[in-house]
Amino acid sequence: MSKPLKIVVIGAGIVGLSSAIWLRRAGHEVTLVDKDHPGAGASFGNAGLLAQWGVTPINTPGLARNGLKYLLDPNAPLFMQWSHLPRLVPWLLKLLSNATDKGVAHMSGALHTLLHDSLAQHQSLTRGTPAASFVAPSDFLFVYENRAGFEAENYGWDKRQEFGHELEVIEGPAIREIEPMLSPDVGCLARTRGHGHILNPGAYMQALADVLVAEGGRYLQAEVTDFTMTGGRITRVETLGGPLPCDHAVLAAGIWSKPLMAKLGLKVPLEVERGHHLHLPDPAQLPNTPMMITRGKFVATPMGHGLRCAGTVELGGLDPTPSKAPLALIRKGMKWAFPELDIEGAEEWVGFRPSTPDSLPLVGEVGRSGVFAAFGHQHVGLTGGPKTGRWVAEMISGRRPNEDLSAFDANRF
């Protein structure tokens, strides 16, 4: 890098915050801009996991055969806002085209590259700052009704073990020794070690924004409307608060990156996966360890401000109203797993995961425009955000990341 550059980062979720901090540490002049406060979207309401084990995409073999069955089963964690189906058909067809053993091998390998050192990446991002207090090392549990339920997920476990995630199967009285809160109906646990979680995702995002400002960056609350290009390269980011001149821009606005990519003439197959959570701010009990309740496919995470139960997939649109069916499924699973827990008064939330048909984010320069994509992380935005931000900072600073990032090519669609 011959001189500091003027960078505008669009989107103050975990990816944008990480990109802005690493760019500032590389010596650049950085403005982070968002239409809302830091972490207002999916980075606030997620399950808080640093899911290094998350190498298996949602589109595995059998999805085409079982997808409709799941959609019609109220006890399955897949839902659809049916009025959006016509718009979603092209994206769904592309999603299903990747649901093969070959497709999974490609996606899983790329996800491993992004996720395998997530805890270390969060620790590196926050070391020596107040934000470090939100990053907690932890193991992770998968909770099954019985051994047969565990064995039914062999495809995913084989893939995790292929990438070095060892598991320990636990049955009998040892289950309650590890997690006394769990129901006697829980007959099997699978434990994988060496992961982590965030103790308060919303507060963590604000703490990272404070780190950026303390280190010389700028945070601006304004809505981005367009780009000004000169000779095919970006020269300004246009906002409702006025123009922001720049040498480069980073587009890390999650699902709202799609219309901004259209401003560059690119149609990106990015669609909404609506995710829901129930949050108990003052539960009488907390589990010792984050866990996946496989009956309902949601995660229960102990946090510094309560118990967060988050998950399910609902394909649809950007309506900010939570849907009843996914929340009902999470409640049902909570009652099954934690029968003595009072879940009345749980806070409801819905957010929007930005999902690509190959379950991988877009990372890198869009053509030769000077605009760098950093969005589309689906279920692993919090896990992969700091590493994505480091990659983007290295690219803009003229340093080649020491990993094969071809699977994340921002121009692949």
Order of alpha helices (4+ residues) and beta strands (2+ residues): beta-alpha-beta-alpha-beta-alpha-beta-alpha-alpha-alpha-beta-alpha-alpha-beta-alpha-beta-alpha-beta-beta-beta-beta-beta-alpha-beta-beta-beta-beta-alpha-beta-beta-beta-alpha
